């Protein structure tokens, strides 16, 4: 089961990375919004835009779908356990892990905003 999960996880990351590997013109939203053309050089502010884009990519395209898939797999394992207490326990563990993962993913914005506010950052990091 662990091998199948890791193969699926690496395949998902590979497909998602290949989707965003194409050059994006200057001014168009993407993970790297600069540097594709000579008239569009990168500067220091683009580093923060790239970090924000990476964060939103990971949350929207990797972490949230994996948490939802874990919830579905846990529910399916619980339904097909047919009274087997060990399978039911495994299903509960997977379901709880998926729910906790989804809560952490959805609360990550609050966690990052809290840490930046505690460090004294007054800007809007999520609207670069």
ZAVO-762844 format. One record per residue (C-alpha): x, y, z; residue number from 1; residue in one letter. Coordinates in steps of 0.05 Angstrom, whole numbers, plus 32768, in hexadecimal, padded with zeros to 4 digits. Layout:
@x->X	y->Y	z->Z	resi->NUM	resn->A $
...
//
This chain:
@x->8000	y->8000	z->8000	resi->1	resn->X $
@x->8038	y->8030	z->8011	resi->2	resn->X $
@x->805B	y->8023	z->7FCE	resi->3	resn->X $
@x->801A	y->8031	z->7FA8	resi->4	resn->X $
@x->8011	y->8072	z->7FCF	resi->5	resn->X $
@x->8057	y->808B	z->7FC1	resi->6	resn->X $
@x->8052	y->8078	z->7F77	resi->7	resn->X $
@x->8010	y->809E	z->7F72	resi->8	resn->X $
@x->802C	y->80D9	z->7F99	resi->9	resn->X $
@x->806A	y->80DF	z->7F6C	resi->10	resn->X $
@x->803F	y->80D7	z->7F2E	resi->11	resn->X $
@x->8012	y->810F	z->7F46	resi->12	resn->X $
@x->804D	y->813D	z->7F54	resi->13	resn->X $
@x->806C	y->812D	z->7F10	resi->14	resn->X $
@x->802C	y->813C	z->7EEA	resi->15	resn->X $
@x->8021	y->817D	z->7F11	resi->16	resn->X $
@x->8069	y->8193	z->7F07	resi->17	resn->X $
@x->8067	y->8183	z->7EBD	resi->18	resn->X $
@x->8028	y->81AC	z->7EB6	resi->19	resn->X $
@x->804C	y->81EA	z->7ED1	resi->20	resn->X $
@x->808E	y->81DE	z->7EAE	resi->21	resn->X $
@x->807C	y->8206	z->7E70	resi->22	resn->X $
@x->8096	y->824D	z->7E67	resi->23	resn->X $
@x->8064	y->8281	z->7E7D	resi->24	resn->X $
@x->8067	y->82C7	z->7E5E	resi->25	resn->X $
@x->8077	y->8303	z->7E89	resi->26	resn->X $
@x->803B	y->831C	z->7EB0	resi->27	resn->X $
@x->8014	y->82DB	z->7EAC	resi->28	resn->X $
@x->8007	y->82B6	z->7EEC	resi->29	resn->X $
@x->8032	y->8278	z->7EF6	resi->30	resn->X $
@x->8063	y->825C	z->7F28	resi->31	resn->X $
@x->809C	y->8285	z->7F09	resi->32	resn->X $
@x->807F	y->82C6	z->7EEE	resi->33	resn->X $
@x->80C0	y->82E3	z->7ED4	resi->34	resn->X $
@x->8100	y->82D4	z->7EAE	resi->35	resn->X $
@x->80E3	y->82B2	z->7E71	resi->36	resn->X $
@x->80F4	y->82EC	z->7E43	resi->37	resn->X $
@x->812E	y->831D	z->7E41	resi->38	resn->X $
@x->80FE	y->8358	z->7E4D	resi->39	resn->X $
@x->80E1	y->8336	z->7E8B	resi->40	resn->X $
@x->811B	y->832E	z->7EBD	resi->41	resn->X $
@x->8112	y->8314	z->7F04	resi->42	resn->X $
@x->811E	y->8340	z->7F40	resi->43	resn->X $
@x->811A	y->8336	z->7F8C	resi->44	resn->X $
@x->80CF	y->833F	z->7F90	resi->45	resn->X $
@x->80C5	y->8305	z->7F60	resi->46	resn->X $
@x->80E4	y->82D6	z->7F94	resi->47	resn->X $
@x->80AA	y->82E3	z->7FC3	resi->48	resn->X $
@x->8078	y->82DC	z->7F8A	resi->49	resn->X $
@x->8097	y->8299	z->7F78	resi->50	resn->X $
@x->8094	y->8282	z->7FC1	resi->51	resn->X $
@x->804A	y->8296	z->7FC5	resi->52	resn->X $
@x->803C	y->8273	z->7F83	resi->53	resn->X $
@x->805F	y->8233	z->7F9C	resi->54	resn->X $
@x->8036	y->8235	z->7FDC	resi->55	resn->X $
@x->7FF4	y->823C	z->7FB7	resi->56	resn->X $
@x->8009	y->8206	z->7F85	resi->57	resn->X $
@x->8019	y->81D5	z->7FBD	resi->58	resn->X $
@x->7FD8	y->81E4	z->7FE2	resi->59	resn->X $
@x->7FAA	y->81E3	z->7FA6	resi->60	resn->X $
@x->7FC8	y->81AD	z->7F7B	resi->61	resn->X $
@x->7FEC	y->817C	z->7FAA	resi->62	resn->X $
@x->7FD8	y->817F	z->7FF3	resi->63	resn->X $
@x->7F8C	y->8189	z->7FED	resi->64	resn->X $
@x->7F81	y->8151	z->7FBA	resi->65	resn->X $
@x->7FAD	y->8121	z->7FE2	resi->66	resn->X $
@x->7F86	y->8130	z->8021	resi->67	resn->X $
@x->7F44	y->8125	z->7FFE	resi->68	resn->X $
@x->7F5E	y->80E4	z->7FDF	resi->69	resn->X $
@x->7F74	y->80CD	z->8025	resi->70	resn->X $
@x->7F2F	y->80DB	z->8040	resi->71	resn->X $
@x->7F0E	y->80B5	z->8008	resi->72	resn->X $
@x->7F3E	y->807A	z->800F	resi->73	resn->X $
@x->7F33	y->8078	z->805A	resi->74	resn->X $
@x->7EE7	y->8078	z->8051	resi->75	resn->X $
@x->7EEB	y->8041	z->801D	resi->76	resn->X $
@x->7F18	y->8016	z->8049	resi->77	resn->X $
@x->7EE6	y->801F	z->8082	resi->78	resn->X $
@x->7EAB	y->800C	z->8056	resi->79	resn->X $
@x->7ECC	y->7FCD	z->803A	resi->80	resn->X $
@x->7EE8	y->7FB6	z->807D	resi->81	resn->X $
@x->7EAC	y->7F87	z->8085	resi->82	resn->X $
@x->7EB3	y->7F86	z->80D0	resi->83	resn->X $
@x->7EFE	y->7F7A	z->80D1	resi->84	resn->X $
@x->7F16	y->7FA5	z->810C	resi->85	resn->X $
@x->7F5C	y->7FAC	z->80F0	resi->86	resn->X $
@x->7F44	y->7FC6	z->80AD	resi->87	resn->X $
@x->7F12	y->7FF4	z->80D0	resi->88	resn->X $
@x->7F4B	y->8010	z->80FB	resi->89	resn->X $
@x->7F76	y->801B	z->80BE	resi->90	resn->X $
@x->7F3D	y->803F	z->809B	resi->91	resn->X $
@x->7F33	y->806B	z->80D8	resi->92	resn->X $
@x->7F7D	y->807D	z->80DB	resi->93	resn->X $
@x->7F7E	y->808F	z->8091	resi->94	resn->X $
@x->7F3D	y->80B7	z->8097	resi->95	resn->X $
@x->7F56	y->80DD	z->80D4	resi->96	resn->X $
@x->7F99	y->80EB	z->80B3	resi->97	resn->X $
@x->7F75	y->8105	z->8075	resi->98	resn->X $
@x->7F48	y->8132	z->809E	resi->99	resn->X $
@x->7F83	y->814D	z->80C6	resi->100	resn->X $
@x->7FAA	y->8159	z->8086	resi->101	resn->X $
@x->7F70	y->817E	z->8066	resi->102	resn->X $
@x->7F67	y->81AA	z->80A4	resi->103	resn->X $
@x->7FB1	y->81BA	z->80A4	resi->104	resn->X $
@x->7FB0	y->81CA	z->805A	resi->105	resn->X $
@x->7F74	y->81F8	z->8062	resi->106	resn->X $
@x->7F91	y->8218	z->80A1	resi->107	resn->X $
@x->7FD6	y->8221	z->8083	resi->108	resn->X $
@x->7FC3	y->8267	z->806B	resi->109	resn->X $
@x->7FB1	y->827A	z->80B3	resi->110	resn->X $
@x->7FF1	y->825B	z->80CD	resi->111	resn->X $
@x->801D	y->8281	z->809C	resi->112	resn->X $
@x->7FF7	y->82C2	z->80A7	resi->113	resn->X $
@x->7FFF	y->82BA	z->80F3	resi->114	resn->X $
@x->8049	y->82AC	z->80EE	resi->115	resn->X $
@x->8055	y->82E8	z->80C0	resi->116	resn->X $
@x->802B	y->8315	z->80ED	resi->117	resn->X $
@x->8053	y->82FD	z->812A	resi->118	resn->X $
@x->8093	y->830E	z->8105	resi->119	resn->X $
@x->8079	y->8354	z->80F8	resi->120	resn->X $
@x->8067	y->834F	z->80AE	resi->121	resn->X $
@x->802E	y->8380	z->809F	resi->122	resn->X $
@x->8026	y->8374	z->8054	resi->123	resn->X $
@x->7FF6	y->8346	z->8030	resi->124	resn->X $
@x->8020	y->8309	z->801E	resi->125	resn->X $
@x->7FE7	y->82E6	z->7FFB	resi->126	resn->X $
@x->7FDA	y->831E	z->7FC9	resi->127	resn->X $
@x->801E	y->832C	z->7FAA	resi->128	resn->X $
//
